[in-house]
Amino acid sequence: MRERARVKSAGFNLIELMIVVSIVGILAAIAYPSYRESVRKGNRTDAQAALTGLAAVMERDFLRNNGYRDVITAGLYPARVPLESGAQTYALSITSTATTYTLSAAPSGGQSGDRCGTLTLASSGAQGPTTPVDCWRR
């Protein structure tokens, strides 16, 4: 009798492939929300830096004109974040009187789901929102 030589296939079977696909799917489901929150946190930091820079422009303009005005409409500061290039993540706005101002950065685009919402910075130095407490931490 002749014995047949068993040749083992050098590949993956369907069950092994499905196990690998499900593991990758589980890892992606865990990693993607964490990644999105990290991106939002970075964009939030850009908006905070833009508000701080805008406050510096407001103070310099106050020294020149002896009063606060909207330096965005005056063309002294851009109205969007990021300031350099890319998709707009925050829209900047100013509410001012001759002696006070409040700067706002409203989330837009991919940032619109941010848990902190609209960031504010007042001429007194008050920052908002106050809850959650880590919105202005770096």
N, CA, C and O atoms as a MOPAC input file, in Angstrom:
PM7 MOZYME 1SCF
protein

 N      0.79400 1    -1.17400 1     0.00000 1
 C      0.00000 1     0.00000 1     0.00000 1
 C      0.84900 1     1.25500 1     0.00000 1
 O      1.85700 1     1.38700 1     0.69300 1
 N      0.40600 1     2.08500 1    -0.75700 1
 C      1.11200 1     3.34900 1    -0.82900 1
 C      0.53700 1     4.34300 1     0.16500 1
 O     -0.67300 1     4.55500 1     0.24300 1
 N      1.40800 1     4.92000 1     0.89100 1
 C      0.93200 1     5.93000 1     1.81800 1
 C      1.00200 1     7.29000 1     1.14700 1
 O      1.98900 1     7.67600 1     0.52100 1
 N     -0.04400 1     7.94800 1     1.30700 1
 C     -0.07700 1     9.28300 1     0.70900 1
 C      0.60600 1    10.27400 1     1.64100 1
 O      0.37600 1    10.28800 1     2.85000 1
 N      1.41700 1    11.06400 1     1.06400 1
 C      2.09800 1    12.09500 1     1.84000 1
 C      1.12300 1    13.24300 1     2.09200 1
 O      0.48600 1    13.76300 1     1.17600 1
 N      1.03400 1    13.60900 1     3.33300 1
 C      0.14900 1    14.72300 1     3.66900 1
 C      0.91900 1    16.02200 1     3.50200 1
 O      1.98700 1    16.22200 1     4.08000 1
 N      0.36500 1    16.85900 1     2.72600 1
 C      0.96400 1    18.16600 1     2.49300 1
 C      0.15100 1    19.18400 1     3.27600 1
 O     -1.05500 1    19.34100 1     3.08300 1
 N      0.84200 1    19.85400 1     4.14600 1
 C      0.15300 1    20.86200 1     4.95900 1
 C      0.16200 1    22.18300 1     4.21000 1
 O      1.18900 1    22.60700 1     3.68100 1
 N     -0.95400 1    22.80300 1     4.17400 1
 C     -1.10800 1    24.09600 1     3.52000 1
 C     -0.37600 1    25.16300 1     4.33200 1
 O     -0.42300 1    25.14400 1     5.56200 1
 N      0.29100 1    26.08400 1     3.66200 1
 C      1.05400 1    27.13500 1     4.34700 1
 C      0.28200 1    28.44300 1     4.29000 1
 O      0.70900 1    29.37700 1     3.61000 1
 N     -0.82600 1    28.53100 1     4.97600 1
 C     -1.63000 1    29.74500 1     4.95700 1
 C     -2.48700 1    29.82900 1     6.19600 1
 O     -2.32300 1    29.05500 1     7.13900 1
 N     -3.40500 1    30.77800 1     6.18600 1
 C     -4.32000 1    30.96000 1     7.30300 1
 C     -5.66100 1    30.34100 1     6.93900 1
 O     -6.07900 1    30.37700 1     5.78200 1
 N     -6.31700 1    29.78600 1     7.91700 1
 C     -7.68200 1    29.35000 1     7.64500 1
 C     -8.63500 1    30.47800 1     8.03200 1
 O     -8.21300 1    31.47600 1     8.61700 1
 N     -9.87700 1    30.32700 1     7.71800 1
 C    -10.85800 1    31.38700 1     7.90800 1
 C    -11.04500 1    31.74700 1     9.37200 1
 O    -11.22200 1    32.92200 1     9.69500 1
 N    -11.01200 1    30.78500 1    10.25000 1
 C    -11.19500 1    31.06200 1    11.68000 1
 C    -10.04500 1    31.90500 1    12.22900 1
 O    -10.27300 1    32.85100 1    12.98200 1
 N     -8.82900 1    31.56800 1    11.86000 1
 C     -7.68500 1    32.36600 1    12.31300 1
 C     -7.79100 1    33.80300 1    11.80700 1
 O     -7.51100 1    34.74400 1    12.55000 1
 N     -8.18600 1    33.97300 1    10.56900 1
 C     -8.33400 1    35.30200 1     9.98800 1
 C     -9.42900 1    36.09500 1    10.70200 1
 O     -9.24800 1    37.28300 1    10.96700 1
 N    -10.53700 1    35.47400 1    11.01200 1
 C    -11.63200 1    36.15800 1    11.71300 1
 C    -11.22500 1    36.55100 1    13.12700 1
 O    -11.63900 1    37.60400 1    13.61300 1
 N    -10.42700 1    35.73400 1    13.79000 1
 C     -9.93500 1    36.08000 1    15.13100 1
 C     -9.05000 1    37.31600 1    15.06000 1
 O     -9.17800 1    38.21900 1    15.88600 1
 N     -8.16500 1    37.36200 1    14.09400 1
 C     -7.27900 1    38.52300 1    13.93900 1
 C     -8.08800 1    39.77100 1    13.61500 1
 O     -7.82300 1    40.83400 1    14.17500 1
 N     -9.05900 1    39.66500 1    12.73100 1
 C     -9.89300 1    40.81900 1    12.36900 1
 C    -10.67600 1    41.31600 1    13.57800 1
 O    -10.78500 1    42.52600 1    13.77900 1
 N    -11.21600 1    40.42600 1    14.37700 1
 C    -11.97900 1    40.85400 1    15.55100 1
 C    -11.07500 1    41.50800 1    16.59600 1
 O    -11.49100 1    42.47200 1    17.23800 1
 N     -9.86300 1    41.01600 1    16.78200 1
 C     -8.92400 1    41.63400 1    17.72400 1
 C     -8.56100 1    43.03700 1    17.26500 1
 O     -8.52900 1    43.96400 1    18.07500 1
 N     -8.28900 1    43.20300 1    15.98300 1
 C     -7.97800 1    44.53100 1    15.44300 1
 C     -9.17100 1    45.45700 1    15.60600 1
 O     -8.99300 1    46.63100 1    15.92800 1
 N    -10.37900 1    44.95900 1    15.39300 1
 C    -11.58800 1    45.76300 1    15.57500 1
 C    -11.77600 1    46.21700 1    17.00400 1
 O    -12.14700 1    47.36600 1    17.24600 1
 N    -11.52600 1    45.33500 1    17.95300 1
 C    -11.64600 1    45.69100 1    19.37000 1
 C    -10.60800 1    46.74200 1    19.74800 1
 O    -10.92800 1    47.70700 1    20.44200 1
 N     -9.38200 1    46.56400 1    19.30300 1
 C     -8.33700 1    47.55100 1    19.59500 1
 C     -8.66600 1    48.91000 1    18.98600 1
 O     -8.44300 1    49.94100 1    19.62100 1
 N     -9.19100 1    48.92200 1    17.76700 1
 C     -9.56000 1    50.17900 1    17.12000 1
 C    -10.71100 1    50.85600 1    17.86100 1
 O    -10.72000 1    52.07900 1    18.00000 1
 N    -11.67800 1    50.07700 1    18.33800 1
 C    -12.80700 1    50.64400 1    19.06600 1
 C    -12.36300 1    51.27100 1    20.38100 1
 O    -12.99200 1    52.21700 1    20.85600 1
 N    -11.31700 1    50.77200 1    20.96000 1
 C    -10.79200 1    51.33200 1    22.20500 1
 C     -9.88800 1    52.52800 1    21.92500 1
 O     -9.94600 1    53.52300 1    22.64700 1
 N     -9.06500 1    52.44900 1    20.90400 1
 C     -8.05800 1    53.47400 1    20.64000 1
 C     -8.62800 1    54.72600 1    19.97800 1
 O     -8.15200 1    55.82300 1    20.26900 1
 N     -9.61800 1    54.61200 1    19.10900 1
 C    -10.09900 1    55.76400 1    18.35000 1
 C    -10.69300 1    56.86300 1    19.23200 1
 O    -10.35300 1    58.02700 1    19.02300 1
 N    -11.56000 1    56.56500 1    20.20600 1
 C    -12.06100 1    57.64900 1    21.07000 1
 C    -10.94700 1    58.34600 1    21.84900 1
 O    -10.99700 1    59.55900 1    22.04900 1
 N     -9.96200 1    57.60000 1    22.28000 1
 C     -8.83300 1    58.20500 1    22.99200 1
 C     -8.04600 1    59.12200 1    22.06000 1
 O     -7.60900 1    60.20100 1    22.46200 1
 N     -7.87300 1    58.69200 1    20.83100 1
 C     -7.18400 1    59.50500 1    19.83000 1
 C     -7.96400 1    60.79800 1    19.56400 1
 O     -7.36800 1    61.87500 1    19.51900 1
 N     -9.28500 1    60.70600 1    19.38700 1
 C    -10.10300 1    61.89800 1    19.11700 1
 C    -10.01900 1    62.88400 1    20.28200 1
 O     -9.93100 1    64.09200 1    20.06000 1
 N    -10.04400 1    62.38400 1    21.52000 1
 C     -9.95300 1    63.27800 1    22.67600 1
 C     -8.59200 1    63.96100 1    22.72600 1
 O     -8.50600 1    65.12700 1    23.10900 1
 N     -7.53700 1    63.26400 1    22.34900 1
 C     -6.20900 1    63.87800 1    22.31000 1
 C     -6.14100 1    64.97100 1    21.25700 1
 O     -5.52700 1    66.01400 1    21.48300 1
 N     -6.76500 1    64.74200 1    20.11100 1
 C     -6.80000 1    65.76200 1    19.05500 1
 C     -7.59800 1    66.97200 1    19.53100 1
 O     -7.18000 1    68.11100 1    19.32200 1
 N     -8.73700 1    66.73400 1    20.16700 1
 C     -9.54300 1    67.84600 1    20.67800 1
 C     -8.79800 1    68.63000 1    21.74400 1
 O     -8.89100 1    69.85700 1    21.79400 1
 N     -8.06500 1    67.93700 1    22.59100 1
 C     -7.29100 1    68.61100 1    23.63400 1
 C     -6.20900 1    69.49300 1    23.01000 1
 O     -5.97300 1    70.61000 1    23.47100 1
 N     -5.55700 1    68.99400 1    21.96900 1
 C     -4.55200 1    69.79700 1    21.26700 1
 C     -5.16400 1    71.01700 1    20.60100 1
 O     -4.59200 1    72.10600 1    20.64900 1
 N     -6.33200 1    70.84000 1    19.97700 1
 C     -7.02000 1    71.98200 1    19.36200 1
 C     -7.46300 1    72.98500 1    20.41400 1
 O     -7.40600 1    74.19300 1    20.18600 1
 N     -7.90600 1    72.48900 1    21.57100 1
 C     -8.30500 1    73.36700 1    22.66400 1
 C     -7.11400 1    74.19300 1    23.15300 1
 O     -7.26000 1    75.37300 1    23.47300 1
 N     -5.95400 1    73.57700 1    23.20800 1
 C     -4.74400 1    74.29700 1    23.60700 1
 C     -4.40000 1    75.37700 1    22.58900 1
 O     -3.96700 1    76.46600 1    22.96700 1
 N     -4.58900 1    75.08900 1    21.29500 1
 C     -4.38200 1    76.10600 1    20.25700 1
 C     -5.33300 1    77.28000 1    20.45300 1
 O     -4.93700 1    78.43500 1    20.30100 1
 N     -6.58900 1    76.98500 1    20.79100 1
 C     -7.56800 1    78.05500 1    21.01200 1
 C     -7.20100 1    78.88700 1    22.23900 1
 O     -7.35500 1    80.10900 1    22.23000 1
 N     -6.72000 1    78.23400 1    23.28600 1
 C     -6.30000 1    78.97700 1    24.48300 1
 C     -5.12800 1    79.89000 1    24.15900 1
 O     -5.07900 1    81.03000 1    24.62100 1
 N     -4.18200 1    79.39200 1    23.36500 1
 C     -3.04300 1    80.22000 1    22.95800 1
 C     -3.50900 1    81.38400 1    22.09400 1
 O     -2.99100 1    82.49400 1    22.21200 1
 N     -4.48700 1    81.13500 1    21.22300 1
 C     -5.02100 1    82.20900 1    20.38700 1
 C     -5.72600 1    83.26300 1    21.23900 1
 O     -5.58600 1    84.46000 1    20.98500 1
 N     -6.48500 1    82.82500 1    22.24800 1
 C     -7.15100 1    83.78300 1    23.13700 1
 C     -6.13800 1    84.60900 1    23.91700 1
 O     -6.31600 1    85.81500 1    24.09000 1
 N     -5.08600 1    83.97000 1    24.38300 1
 C     -4.04200 1    84.69400 1    25.10800 1
 C     -3.33500 1    85.69100 1    24.19300 1
 O     -3.05700 1    86.82000 1    24.59900 1
 N     -3.04400 1    85.27900 1    22.96800 1
 C     -2.43000 1    86.19100 1    21.99700 1
 C     -3.35800 1    87.33500 1    21.64200 1
 O     -2.91900 1    88.47700 1    21.50200 1
 N     -4.64000 1    87.03300 1    21.49600 1
 C     -5.62300 1    88.07100 1    21.20400 1
 C     -5.73700 1    89.04500 1    22.36800 1
 O     -5.90600 1    90.24400 1    22.15100 1
 N     -5.64700 1    88.55100 1    23.59700 1
 C     -5.68100 1    89.43000 1    24.76800 1
 C     -4.47400 1    90.37100 1    24.76300 1
 O     -4.59900 1    91.54100 1    25.12500 1
 N     -3.31900 1    89.87000 1    24.35900 1
 C     -2.12600 1    90.72400 1    24.27900 1
 C     -2.31100 1    91.81300 1    23.22400 1
 O     -1.91900 1    92.96200 1    23.43100 1
 N     -2.91600 1    91.44100 1    22.08300 1
 C     -3.19200 1    92.44300 1    21.04500 1
 C     -4.19900 1    93.47000 1    21.56200 1
 O     -4.05900 1    94.66300 1    21.29200 1
 N     -5.19700 1    93.02200 1    22.29200 1
 C     -6.18400 1    93.94900 1    22.86600 1
 C     -5.52600 1    94.93500 1    23.83100 1
 O     -5.83800 1    96.12600 1    23.82300 1
 N     -4.62300 1    94.43300 1    24.65600 1
 C     -3.95500 1    95.31500 1    25.62100 1
 C     -3.04300 1    96.32600 1    24.92100 1
 O     -2.99900 1    97.49600 1    25.30200 1
 N     -2.31500 1    95.86900 1    23.89600 1
 C     -1.47600 1    96.80900 1    23.13500 1
 C     -2.33500 1    97.86600 1    22.44800 1
 O     -1.98100 1    99.04500 1    22.43200 1
 N     -3.45700 1    97.44400 1    21.88400 1
 C     -4.35500 1    98.38300 1    21.22300 1
 C     -4.97200 1    99.35200 1    22.22500 1
 O     -5.21200 1   100.51300 1    21.89400 1
 N     -5.22900 1    98.89200 1    23.43700 1
 C     -5.76300 1    99.75900 1    24.48900 1
 C     -4.77300 1   100.88200 1    24.80600 1
 O     -5.17100 1   102.02800 1    25.01300 1
 N     -3.47500 1   100.54100 1    24.84200 1
 C     -2.46200 1   101.55500 1    25.13500 1
 C     -2.39000 1   102.61000 1    24.03700 1
 O     -2.11900 1   103.77900 1    24.31200 1
 N     -2.63100 1   102.20000 1    22.79700 1
 C     -2.57700 1   103.15700 1    21.68000 1
 C     -3.83200 1   104.02800 1    21.61000 1
 O     -3.74600 1   105.21800 1    21.30800 1
 N     -4.99400 1   103.43900 1    21.88700 1
 C     -6.26500 1   104.13900 1    21.65800 1
 C     -7.00400 1   104.53500 1    22.93100 1
 O     -8.06800 1   105.15000 1    22.86200 1
 N     -6.45800 1   104.19200 1    24.07500 1
 C     -7.07300 1   104.49200 1    25.37300 1
 C     -8.48500 1   103.92500 1    25.48600 1
 O     -9.38700 1   104.56900 1    26.02200 1
 N     -8.65800 1   102.71400 1    24.97500 1
 C     -9.94900 1   102.02600 1    25.06000 1
 C     -9.87400 1   100.72400 1    24.27400 1
 O     -9.04500 1   100.57900 1    23.37500 1
 N    -10.73500 1    99.79000 1    24.61400 1
 C    -10.76500 1    98.51500 1    23.90200 1
 C    -11.67700 1    98.62700 1    22.68400 1
 O    -12.69400 1    99.31900 1    22.72300 1
 N    -11.31200 1    97.95100 1    21.61800 1
 C    -12.13900 1    97.86500 1    20.42100 1
 C    -11.98200 1    96.47700 1    19.82900 1
 O    -11.14500 1    95.69900 1    20.28500 1
 N    -12.76400 1    96.16700 1    18.83900 1
 C    -12.71200 1    94.85800 1    18.18700 1
 C    -11.53600 1    94.83200 1    17.21500 1
 O    -11.63500 1    95.33000 1    16.09400 1
 N    -10.41900 1    94.24500 1    17.65500 1
 C     -9.21900 1    94.21900 1    16.81300 1
 C     -9.33300 1    93.20200 1    15.68800 1
 O     -8.53500 1    93.23300 1    14.75100 1
 N    -10.31400 1    92.29500 1    15.76000 1
 C    -10.52100 1    91.34200 1    14.66500 1
 C    -11.09800 1    92.08000 1    13.46400 1
 O    -10.59200 1    91.93500 1    12.35100 1
 N    -12.15900 1    92.87600 1    13.67600 1
 C    -12.71900 1    93.63600 1    12.55300 1
 C    -11.78900 1    94.74600 1    12.11300 1
 O    -11.87000 1    95.19200 1    10.96800 1
 N    -10.91000 1    95.20600 1    12.98600 1
 C     -9.91900 1    96.21400 1    12.59800 1
 C     -8.79200 1    95.59600 1    11.77000 1
 O     -7.93700 1    96.31300 1    11.25100 1
 N     -8.79000 1    94.25900 1    11.64500 1
 C     -7.77800 1    93.58500 1    10.83500 1
 C     -6.45000 1    93.36900 1    11.53600 1
 O     -5.44300 1    93.10100 1    10.88100 1
 N     -6.43100 1    93.48000 1    12.85900 1
 C     -5.18600 1    93.31200 1    13.60600 1
 C     -4.95700 1    91.88100 1    14.06900 1
 O     -3.86700 1    91.54800 1    14.53500 1
 N     -5.97800 1    91.02400 1    13.94500 1
 C     -5.86000 1    89.64900 1    14.41400 1
 C     -6.81900 1    88.77800 1    13.60900 1
 O     -7.94800 1    89.19300 1    13.34600 1
 N     -6.38900 1    87.56600 1    13.20900 1
 C     -7.30000 1    86.69000 1    12.45100 1
 C     -8.42400 1    86.15600 1    13.32700 1
 O     -8.28600 1    86.07500 1    14.54800 1
 N     -9.53300 1    85.79400 1    12.69900 1
 C    -10.72600 1    85.38500 1    13.43900 1
 C    -10.88700 1    83.87700 1    13.52700 1
 O    -11.97700 1    83.40300 1    13.84700 1
 N     -9.84100 1    83.10700 1    13.25400 1
 C    -10.01000 1    81.65700 1    13.27600 1
 C     -8.80300 1    80.97300 1    13.89800 1
 O     -7.71000 1    81.53800 1    13.95400 1
 N     -9.01500 1    79.76000 1    14.36000 1
 C     -7.95800 1    78.91500 1    14.91300 1
 C     -8.01600 1    77.61000 1    14.14700 1
 O     -9.12300 1    77.09300 1    13.99500 1
 N     -6.93900 1    77.02400 1    13.64900 1
 C     -5.56200 1    77.45100 1    13.84000 1
 C     -5.24900 1    78.70800 1    13.05000 1
 O     -5.84100 1    78.96900 1    12.00300 1
 N     -4.32200 1    79.46800 1    13.56600 1
 C     -3.98800 1    80.74800 1    12.96600 1
 C     -3.18600 1    80.58400 1    11.67500 1
 O     -3.30300 1    81.40800 1    10.76800 1
 N     -2.37100 1    79.52600 1    11.58400 1
 C     -1.50000 1    79.36600 1    10.41800 1
 C     -2.25500 1    78.82200 1     9.21300 1
 O     -2.37900 1    79.51100 1     8.20000 1
 N     -2.75600 1    77.60500 1     9.30700 1
 C     -3.41900 1    76.97600 1     8.17400 1
 C     -4.24000 1    75.80000 1     8.67000 1
 O     -4.25100 1    75.50700 1     9.86600 1
 N     -4.91400 1    75.13900 1     7.77700 1
 C     -5.67300 1    73.95700 1     8.15700 1
 C     -7.13100 1    74.25600 1     8.37300 1
 O     -7.58700 1    75.38400 1     8.18100 1
 N     -7.85900 1    73.23700 1     8.77400 1
 C     -9.29400 1    73.37800 1     8.99000 1
 C     -9.56300 1    74.21300 1    10.23500 1
 O     -8.85600 1    74.10600 1    11.23700 1
 N    -10.59600 1    75.04500 1    10.15400 1
 C    -10.94400 1    75.88800 1    11.28900 1
 C    -11.53100 1    75.03400 1    12.39800 1
 O    -12.47500 1    74.27800 1    12.16900 1
 N    -10.97900 1    75.14900 1    13.59700 1
 C    -11.48300 1    74.39700 1    14.74000 1
 C    -12.18000 1    75.29300 1    15.75700 1
 O    -13.01100 1    74.80900 1    16.52500 1
 N    -11.86500 1    76.57700 1    15.78000 1
 C    -12.50700 1    77.54100 1    16.66700 1
 C    -12.68500 1    78.85800 1    15.92400 1
 O    -11.83900 1    79.25400 1    15.12200 1
 N    -13.78700 1    79.52200 1    16.20000 1
 C    -14.03400 1    80.85800 1    15.66600 1
 C    -13.89600 1    81.85300 1    16.81000 1
 O    -14.54900 1    81.70200 1    17.84300 1
 N    -13.06500 1    82.85800 1    16.63900 1
 C    -12.81600 1    83.84500 1    17.68300 1
 C    -13.76700 1    85.02400 1    17.54100 1
 O    -14.12400 1    85.41800 1    16.43100 1
 N    -14.17600 1    85.58400 1    18.68200 1
 C    -15.01000 1    86.78100 1    18.67600 1
 C    -14.69600 1    87.62900 1    19.90000 1
 O    -14.14700 1    87.15200 1    20.89300 1
 N    -15.06200 1    88.90100 1    19.79600 1
 C    -14.77600 1    89.86700 1    20.86700 1
 C    -16.06300 1    90.60200 1    21.22200 1
 O    -16.80900 1    91.04500 1    20.34900 1
 N    -16.30200 1    90.71900 1    22.51900 1
 C    -17.34600 1    91.59900 1    23.03200 1
 C    -16.62800 1    92.61900 1    23.89400 1
 O    -16.00800 1    92.26900 1    24.89700 1
 N    -16.71400 1    93.90800 1    23.49300 1
 C    -15.91600 1    94.89400 1    24.22100 1
 C    -16.68400 1    96.17900 1    24.47600 1
 O    -17.60700 1    96.54300 1    23.74700 1
 N    -16.26300 1    96.85100 1    25.54200 1
 C    -16.67600 1    98.22400 1    25.83100 1
 C    -15.38400 1    99.02600 1    25.86400 1
 O    -14.32200 1    98.50100 1    25.53000 1
 N    -15.45800 1   100.27200 1    26.25600 1
 C    -14.24100 1   101.09000 1    26.32000 1
 C    -13.30300 1   100.62100 1    27.42100 1
 O    -12.09800 1   100.86500 1    27.34500 1
 N    -13.83200 1    99.94700 1    28.45200 1
 C    -12.99800 1    99.58200 1    29.59400 1
 C    -12.87100 1    98.08400 1    29.84400 1
 O    -12.03400 1    97.67800 1    30.65100 1
 N    -13.66600 1    97.25300 1    29.18700 1
 C    -13.59500 1    95.80500 1    29.39600 1
 C    -13.76100 1    95.07100 1    28.07600 1
 O    -14.21700 1    95.63500 1    27.08100 1
 N    -13.38500 1    93.82000 1    28.09100 1
 C    -13.61400 1    92.95000 1    26.93300 1
 C    -13.78200 1    91.51200 1    27.40200 1
 O    -13.33100 1    91.12700 1    28.48100 1
 N    -14.44100 1    90.74000 1    26.56300 1
 C    -14.54300 1    89.29100 1    26.74700 1
 C    -14.25100 1    88.65400 1    25.40300 1
 O    -14.90800 1    88.95100 1    24.40500 1
 N    -13.25900 1    87.77500 1    25.38400 1
 C    -12.87400 1    87.06900 1    24.17600 1
 C    -13.49200 1    85.68300 1    24.20900 1
 O    -13.53400 1    85.04300 1    25.26000 1
 N    -13.97100 1    85.21800 1    23.06300 1
 C    -14.61200 1    83.90300 1    22.98500 1
 C    -14.02800 1    83.10500 1    21.84200 1
 O    -13.70300 1    83.64900 1    20.78700 1
 N    -13.89800 1    81.80800 1    22.06400 1
 C    -13.48300 1    80.86800 1    21.02500 1
 C    -14.54100 1    79.78000 1    20.97400 1
 O    -14.59000 1    78.90500 1    21.83900 1
 N    -15.39200 1    79.84100 1    19.94800 1
 C    -16.48500 1    78.87700 1    19.80200 1
 C    -16.02000 1    77.71200 1    18.93600 1
 O    -15.50100 1    77.93500 1    17.84200 1
 N    -16.19400 1    76.47200 1    19.40100 1
 C    -15.75000 1    75.32200 1    18.61200 1
 C    -16.55500 1    75.18600 1    17.32500 1
 O    -17.75300 1    75.46900 1    17.29200 1
 N    -15.87400 1    74.74600 1    16.26300 1
 C    -16.53900 1    74.52300 1    14.98300 1
 C    -15.88700 1    73.34300 1    14.28300 1
 O    -14.80200 1    72.90700 1    14.66800 1
 N    -16.54000 1    72.83600 1    13.26900 1
 C    -16.00200 1    71.71500 1    12.50900 1
 C    -15.87100 1    70.47100 1    13.37400 1
 O    -16.79000 1    70.12500 1    14.11800 1
 N    -14.73300 1    69.80100 1    13.27600 1
 C    -14.49100 1    68.58100 1    14.02900 1
 C    -14.38100 1    68.80200 1    15.52600 1
 O    -14.43200 1    67.84800 1    16.30100 1
 N    -14.23300 1    70.04300 1    15.93500 1
 C    -14.09500 1    70.36500 1    17.34600 1
 C    -15.45600 1    70.59600 1    18.00300 1
 O    -15.52800 1    70.74100 1    19.22400 1
 N    -16.53200 1    70.63300 1    17.22100 1
 C    -17.83900 1    71.01200 1    17.75400 1
 C    -18.34900 1    70.07400 1    18.85200 1
 O    -19.21200 1    70.47400 1    19.63400 1
 N    -17.85100 1    68.86200 1    18.93400 1
 C    -18.26500 1    67.94600 1    19.99300 1
 C    -17.41700 1    68.03900 1    21.24300 1
 O    -17.51400 1    67.17800 1    22.11700 1
 N    -16.59500 1    69.05700 1    21.34800 1
 C    -15.70500 1    69.18400 1    22.50400 1
 C    -16.50500 1    69.38800 1    23.77800 1
 O    -17.46600 1    70.15600 1    23.79700 1
 N    -16.11200 1    68.70600 1    24.83400 1
 C    -16.84800 1    68.74300 1    26.09400 1
 C    -16.74600 1    70.08300 1    26.80600 1
 O    -17.56800 1    70.37800 1    27.67400 1
 N    -15.75700 1    70.90300 1    26.46200 1
 C    -15.58300 1    72.19800 1    27.12200 1
 C    -16.44100 1    73.29700 1    26.49900 1
 O    -16.71300 1    74.30500 1    27.15100 1
 N    -16.86500 1    73.12500 1    25.26800 1
 C    -17.69500 1    74.14100 1    24.63000 1
 C    -16.90700 1    75.39700 1    24.30900 1
 O    -15.72500 1    75.33200 1    23.97100 1
 N    -17.57100 1    76.54500 1    24.41700 1
 C    -16.95900 1    77.82800 1    24.08200 1
 C    -16.01300 1    78.26400 1    25.19700 1
 O    -16.39400 1    78.31800 1    26.36600 1
 N    -14.78100 1    78.57200 1    24.81700 1
 C    -13.78400 1    79.07100 1    25.76200 1
 C    -13.87000 1    80.58900 1    25.81100 1
 O    -14.05300 1    81.23100 1    24.77700 1
 N    -13.74100 1    81.17100 1    26.99800 1
 C    -13.78500 1    82.62500 1    27.13900 1
 C    -12.60400 1    83.10800 1    27.97700 1
 O    -12.07400 1    82.38800 1    28.82300 1
 N    -12.21600 1    84.34700 1    27.71300 1
 C    -11.16300 1    85.00500 1    28.48600 1
 C    -11.57200 1    86.46500 1    28.62100 1
 O    -11.77800 1    87.14800 1    27.61800 1
 N    -11.69000 1    86.94600 1    29.85200 1
 C    -12.13200 1    88.32200 1    30.11200 1
 C    -10.93800 1    89.21900 1    30.39600 1
 O     -9.84000 1    88.74400 1    30.68500 1
 N    -11.17000 1    90.52300 1    30.30900 1
 C    -10.10000 1    91.48400 1    30.57700 1
 C     -9.62900 1    91.40000 1    32.02300 1
 O     -8.50700 1    91.80500 1    32.32800 1
 N    -10.45600 1    90.88700 1    32.90700 1
 C    -10.06600 1    90.72000 1    34.31500 1
 C     -9.18500 1    89.49100 1    34.52000 1
 O     -8.62500 1    89.29900 1    35.59900 1
 N     -9.06200 1    88.65600 1    33.48300 1
 C     -8.27300 1    87.43600 1    33.58500 1
 C     -9.11400 1    86.19700 1    33.84500 1
 O     -8.58900 1    85.08400 1    33.88300 1
 N    -10.42600 1    86.38600 1    34.02600 1
 C    -11.31700 1    85.25600 1    34.27700 1
 C    -11.41000 1    84.38500 1    33.03200 1
 O    -11.58900 1    84.87500 1    31.91700 1
 N    -11.28200 1    83.06700 1    33.25400 1
 C    -11.33400 1    82.10200 1    32.16200 1
 C    -12.59400 1    81.25800 1    32.29400 1
 O    -13.03600 1    80.95400 1    33.40200 1
 N    -13.15800 1    80.88900 1    31.17200 1
 C    -14.33600 1    80.04000 1    31.19900 1
 C    -14.24100 1    78.99300 1    30.11700 1
 O    -13.48600 1    79.18700 1    29.16500 1
 N    -14.94000 1    77.92900 1    30.20600 1
 C    -15.84800 1    77.56000 1    31.28700 1
 C    -15.08800 1    77.06400 1    32.50700 1
 O    -13.92800 1    76.66200 1    32.41500 1
 N    -15.75600 1    77.10100 1    33.64100 1
 C    -15.11700 1    76.63700 1    34.87600 1
 C    -15.35600 1    75.15100 1    35.11300 1
 O    -14.64600 1    74.53100 1    35.90500 1
 N    -16.34300 1    74.57300 1    34.43800 1
 C    -16.54800 1    73.12000 1    34.52700 1
 C    -16.59900 1    72.55600 1    33.12500 1
 O    -17.22900 1    73.18500 1    32.27400 1
 N    -16.00200 1    71.44700 1    32.81700 1
 C    -15.11000 1    70.67000 1    33.66600 1
 C    -13.84500 1    71.46500 1    34.00600 1
 O    -13.42400 1    72.34300 1    33.25200 1
 N    -13.26900 1    71.14600 1    35.12700 1
 C    -12.18000 1    71.96000 1    35.66400 1
 C    -10.89900 1    71.90000 1    34.84600 1
 O    -10.04600 1    72.77600 1    34.98400 1
 N    -10.74400 1    70.89400 1    34.00400 1
 C     -9.48200 1    70.77900 1    33.26500 1
 C     -9.52400 1    71.44000 1    31.89100 1
 O     -8.62600 1    71.20200 1    31.08300 1
 N    -10.52000 1    72.25400 1    31.59900 1
 C    -10.60700 1    72.88400 1    30.28100 1
 C     -9.47500 1    73.86600 1    30.01900 1
 O     -9.05400 1    74.01300 1    28.87100 1
 N     -8.97600 1    74.53500 1    31.03200 1
 C     -7.87900 1    75.48200 1    30.83400 1
 C     -6.53200 1    74.94200 1    31.30500 1
 O     -5.53900 1    75.66900 1    31.28400 1
 N     -6.48200 1    73.68900 1    31.72400 1
 C     -5.17700 1    73.09500 1    32.08500 1
 C     -4.46900 1    72.64900 1    30.84400 1
 O     -5.09700 1    72.36300 1    29.82400 1
 N     -3.17600 1    72.58900 1    30.92300 1
 C     -2.38500 1    72.13100 1    29.77000 1
 C     -1.93100 1    70.72700 1    29.97400 1
 O     -1.25300 1    70.16600 1    29.11300 1

